[in-house]
Amino acid sequence: MSADAFGRLAVELHDLDSVDETVDAVVQFALHALGCTCAGVALIARGRRPEVLAQTDPRVATLYELQIKAHEGPMMTAIQEERAVVVADVETETRWPSAWAAQARAAQLRSVVHLPLIAGGHAWAVLSLYSSVPNAFDADDLAVAHILARHASVAIANARQEETLTAAIDARKLVGQAMGILMERYDLDGDRAFEVLKRYSQQHNRKLRDVAQALVDTRRLPN
């Protein structure tokens, strides 16, 4: 895989607008660059509910969910130990419970590579590559996979941050609109209008953004 190909990938990932588009681009690139049977990305960050971010085949999600539920398996090891985990042949693998190997065999997947995606000094997701043949990933493939994982780590982390910032800006605009409605209707100043929204948020155990959205949509505070 040439440096030009990775350069084009980096530009493409930078230009994408969402986390979903970014992870989809990563797994599709993995399929073409490494010739694997299927690929996926799972979020396994501390303090967050595990989530399958992308998959090119339903078998990937099944294997993810099995390991997440059991809290063990090669994917969980890659995250917990923050290192790449390679399974050359599922048929001869003995490091993890037989249930995982049995499921992989049932899915007709023989070779597996899990690479942690690291941002901020911690592994928060994993890129997984699967092949239907044993010993599918040689040293050159693994080198490409490591480079892809580094690109993916940066691109997905940036996309997540961008989505968070966008959501925060949208929420501020929405709250501002709701405050404007209260200020006009009840002759309140900005501080008082915000206090009204905050009080309704607390009393009704609803997020401030949701209270503001209801007011903008209905021109009434929620009951």
Secondary structure, DSSP 8 states (H G I E B T S, - for coil): --HHHHHHHHHHHHH--SHHHHHHHHHHHHHHHH--SEEEEEE--TTS--EEEEESSHHHHHHHHHHHHHT-SHHHHHHHHTS-EEES-GGG--SS-HHHHHHHHHTT--EEEEEEEEETTEEEEEEEEEESSTT---HHHHHHHHHHHHHHHHHHHHHHHHHHHHHHHHHHHHHHHHHHHHHHHHT--HHHHHHHHHHHHHHTT--HHHHHHHHHHHSS---
